[in-house]
């Protein structure tokens, strides 16, 4: 039986690495990109190969359209079709609205929104060319739905990813291509906001108590969701956004006991 092929951006660490490993466990061969995490992507490569899967790696800064095209040209030299595209690569930047600069805005929008758009387009073109009824999964954030301070341009980018996914799904349905968006919340390993210090750990523990499930997700939970959404068991799911955030958007009123 032929193995399925997945293209995953930003697989050098965090959620992207977890997705790559879970896909390898599920029988996929992989083509992955990285931008800055070269050591991390080599760790991903080792873990994937230890699972018996093939993995090819290329550098790609998805802010650059030419680099996207070069990455997909490299992909086509090494694989003959694509079953699954996972647009995970992104950047997180927070700044108060009154202090945001055009450079900060452009960096986030060009990575999280524009880069995702053109990676999805390149993958869809290959799927259409080979008549592959593939799946495109875009990784967004629960910032697309909720409001946190100092996240105005980051949240706007992620909301754009969600809406973009809906329109992609509508246009690609005639080709049998499904598009789904995943919106993670707090995910282990912890972000730079929760450093491994007494103060950082205290902040994390306080936040755990406020979350309905009292914990963060881990990167493999997001990977398992990708595996499911790409499978035949999810063959009637397209054009939707799935929050995987432990219910963190649920406590919204002052009298809620979780606040």
C-alpha positions as CSV (number, residue, x, y, z in Angstrom):
1,X,0.0,0.0,0.0
2,X,1.4,3.4,-1.0
3,X,2.2,5.7,1.9
4,X,0.5,9.1,2.0
5,X,2.6,12.2,1.7
6,X,2.3,15.3,3.9
7,X,3.9,18.7,3.5
8,X,4.3,20.5,6.9
9,X,5.7,24.0,7.3
10,X,7.5,25.1,10.5
11,X,8.3,21.6,11.7
12,X,11.4,22.5,13.7
13,X,9.7,22.9,17.0
14,X,6.5,23.1,18.9
15,X,3.2,22.3,17.2
16,X,4.9,21.7,13.8
17,X,7.2,19.1,15.3
18,X,4.3,17.4,17.1
19,X,2.3,17.3,13.9
20,X,5.2,15.8,11.9
21,X,5.8,13.1,14.5
22,X,2.1,12.1,14.8
23,X,1.8,12.0,11.0
24,X,4.8,9.7,10.8
25,X,3.1,7.5,13.4
26,X,0.0,7.4,11.2
27,X,1.9,6.2,8.1
28,X,2.8,9.4,6.3
29,X,6.0,10.3,4.6
30,X,6.9,13.9,5.1
31,X,8.3,17.0,3.4
32,X,8.9,19.7,6.1
33,X,10.2,23.2,6.1
34,X,11.9,25.3,8.8
35,X,13.0,29.0,8.9
36,X,15.1,29.5,12.0
37,X,15.1,26.2,13.9
38,X,17.7,24.2,12.0
39,X,18.7,22.1,15.1
40,X,15.1,21.5,15.9
41,X,14.2,20.3,12.4
42,X,17.1,17.8,12.6
43,X,15.6,16.5,15.8
44,X,12.3,16.2,14.0
45,X,14.0,14.3,11.2
46,X,15.6,11.8,13.6
47,X,12.3,11.2,15.4
48,X,10.4,10.7,12.1
49,X,13.0,8.4,10.7
50,X,13.1,6.4,13.9
51,X,9.4,5.8,13.3
52,X,10.2,4.3,9.8
53,X,9.0,7.2,7.8
54,X,10.7,9.1,5.0
55,X,11.3,12.8,5.6
56,X,12.8,15.5,3.3
57,X,13.7,19.0,4.7
58,X,14.1,22.4,3.1
59,X,14.5,25.9,4.4
60,X,11.7,28.3,3.7
61,X,10.8,31.7,5.0
62,X,7.2,31.8,4.0
63,X,7.2,35.6,4.0
64,X,9.0,35.3,0.7
65,X,6.9,34.2,-2.2
66,X,9.9,33.1,-4.2
67,X,11.1,30.9,-1.3
68,X,7.6,29.3,-1.2
69,X,7.8,28.5,-4.9
70,X,11.3,27.1,-4.5
71,X,10.2,24.9,-1.6
72,X,7.3,23.4,-3.6
73,X,9.6,22.9,-6.7
74,X,11.9,21.0,-4.4
75,X,9.0,19.0,-3.1
76,X,7.9,18.0,-6.7
77,X,11.5,16.8,-7.4
78,X,11.2,14.4,-4.5
79,X,7.6,13.3,-4.4
80,X,5.0,12.7,-7.1
81,X,1.9,14.0,-5.3
82,X,0.7,15.6,-2.1
83,X,-2.1,14.2,0.1
84,X,-2.0,16.7,3.0
85,X,-0.8,20.2,3.4
86,X,-0.4,21.5,6.9
87,X,0.2,25.3,7.1
88,X,1.7,25.5,10.6
89,X,4.5,28.0,10.1
90,X,3.7,31.3,11.8
91,X,5.0,34.0,14.1
92,X,3.7,35.4,17.4
93,X,4.2,39.1,18.2
94,X,2.4,41.1,20.8
95,X,2.4,44.9,21.2
96,X,0.0,47.4,22.6
97,X,-2.2,48.9,19.9
98,X,-0.9,52.4,20.5
99,X,2.7,51.3,20.2
100,X,2.5,48.9,17.2
101,X,4.6,49.8,14.2
102,X,4.2,49.0,10.5
103,X,7.2,46.7,10.7
104,X,5.6,44.6,13.4
105,X,2.3,44.5,11.6
106,X,3.8,43.6,8.3
107,X,6.0,40.8,9.8
108,X,3.0,39.1,11.4
109,X,0.6,39.6,8.5
110,X,3.1,38.5,5.8
111,X,3.9,35.3,7.8
112,X,0.7,34.2,9.4
113,X,-1.8,35.3,6.7
114,X,0.0,35.9,3.4
115,X,2.5,33.0,3.8
116,X,-0.3,30.6,4.7
117,X,-2.3,31.8,1.7
118,X,0.4,31.1,-0.9
119,X,1.6,27.9,0.7
120,X,-2.0,26.6,0.5
121,X,-2.3,27.8,-3.1
122,X,0.9,26.0,-4.1
123,X,-0.2,22.8,-2.5
124,X,-3.7,23.0,-4.0
125,X,-2.2,23.5,-7.5
126,X,-0.2,20.2,-7.1
127,X,-3.3,18.4,-5.8
128,X,-5.4,19.6,-8.8
129,X,-2.6,18.8,-11.3
130,X,-2.5,15.2,-10.0
131,X,-6.3,14.9,-9.3
132,X,-5.6,14.2,-5.7
133,X,-8.5,14.6,-3.3
134,X,-6.3,16.0,-0.7
135,X,-6.7,18.0,2.6
136,X,-5.3,21.4,3.5
137,X,-5.1,22.1,7.3
138,X,-4.3,25.7,8.4
139,X,-3.1,26.3,11.9
140,X,-4.7,29.4,13.3
141,X,-5.3,30.3,17.0
142,X,-8.1,30.9,19.4
143,X,-7.1,34.5,19.2
144,X,-9.3,34.5,16.1
145,X,-12.3,34.2,18.4
146,X,-11.2,35.7,21.8
147,X,-9.7,39.0,22.8
148,X,-6.5,39.4,24.8
149,X,-4.6,42.6,25.4
150,X,-1.7,43.6,23.1
151,X,-2.8,41.1,20.4
152,X,-4.5,43.3,17.8
153,X,-2.5,42.6,14.7
154,X,-1.8,39.0,15.7
155,X,-5.5,38.3,16.3
156,X,-6.4,40.0,13.0
157,X,-4.0,37.8,11.1
158,X,-5.4,34.6,12.7
159,X,-9.0,35.7,12.1
160,X,-8.0,36.2,8.5
161,X,-6.6,32.6,8.3
162,X,-10.0,31.3,9.5
163,X,-12.0,33.3,7.0
164,X,-9.5,32.4,4.2
165,X,-10.0,28.8,5.0
166,X,-13.7,29.0,4.5
167,X,-13.3,30.6,1.0
168,X,-10.6,28.1,0.1
169,X,-12.9,25.2,1.1
170,X,-15.7,26.6,-1.1
171,X,-13.5,27.0,-4.2
172,X,-11.7,23.7,-3.8
173,X,-14.6,21.5,-3.1
174,X,-15.2,20.8,-6.8
175,X,-11.8,19.2,-6.9
176,X,-12.5,17.0,-3.9
177,X,-10.1,19.0,-1.7
178,X,-11.1,19.7,1.9
179,X,-9.9,22.7,3.9
180,X,-10.0,22.8,7.7
181,X,-8.6,25.3,10.2
182,X,-7.3,24.3,13.7
183,X,-7.3,27.0,16.4
184,X,-5.0,26.0,19.3
185,X,-4.9,27.7,22.7
186,X,-2.2,27.4,25.3
187,X,0.1,24.6,24.3
188,X,3.1,23.0,25.9
189,X,6.0,23.5,25.8
190,X,5.2,26.9,27.5
191,X,5.7,30.1,25.6
192,X,8.2,32.8,26.5
193,X,5.6,34.3,28.8
194,X,5.9,31.4,31.2
195,X,9.6,30.9,31.6
196,X,11.0,28.2,33.8
197,X,11.4,30.5,36.8
198,X,9.6,30.5,40.2
199,X,7.6,33.6,39.0
200,X,6.9,32.0,35.6
201,X,5.8,28.7,37.1
202,X,3.5,30.6,39.6
203,X,1.9,32.4,36.7
204,X,1.3,29.1,34.8
205,X,-0.2,27.4,37.8
206,X,-2.5,30.3,38.4
207,X,-3.6,30.1,34.7
208,X,-4.2,26.4,34.9
209,X,-6.7,27.0,37.6
210,X,-8.6,29.4,35.4
211,X,-8.8,27.0,32.4
212,X,-11.8,24.7,32.5
213,X,-9.6,21.6,31.9
214,X,-6.9,23.0,34.2
215,X,-4.0,22.3,31.9
216,X,-2.4,23.2,28.5
217,X,-2.6,21.0,25.5
218,X,0.6,19.4,24.3
219,X,1.9,19.5,20.7
220,X,1.0,15.9,20.1
221,X,-2.7,16.6,20.8
222,X,-2.7,19.0,17.9
223,X,-0.9,16.5,15.8
224,X,-3.5,13.8,16.6
225,X,-6.2,16.2,15.6
226,X,-4.5,16.8,12.2
227,X,-4.3,13.0,11.7
228,X,-8.0,12.7,12.3
229,X,-9.1,15.6,10.2
230,X,-7.0,14.3,7.3
231,X,-8.5,10.9,7.5
232,X,-11.5,9.3,5.8
233,X,-13.3,9.5,9.2
234,X,-13.4,13.3,8.7
235,X,-14.3,13.1,5.0
236,X,-17.4,15.3,5.4
237,X,-15.7,18.1,7.3
238,X,-14.6,21.1,5.3
239,X,-14.7,24.9,5.7
240,X,-14.8,24.8,9.4
241,X,-12.6,25.9,12.3
242,X,-11.9,23.7,15.3
243,X,-10.8,25.2,18.6
244,X,-8.4,23.0,20.6
245,X,-8.0,25.2,23.7
246,X,-9.3,23.3,26.6
247,X,-12.4,25.6,26.8
248,X,-10.3,28.6,27.5
249,X,-12.8,30.9,25.8
250,X,-15.7,29.7,27.9
251,X,-15.3,31.7,31.1
252,X,-16.6,35.1,30.0
253,X,-18.7,36.5,32.8
254,X,-17.4,38.0,36.1
255,X,-19.5,35.7,38.3
256,X,-18.1,32.6,36.7
257,X,-16.3,30.6,39.3
258,X,-13.3,30.0,37.1
259,X,-12.6,33.7,36.9
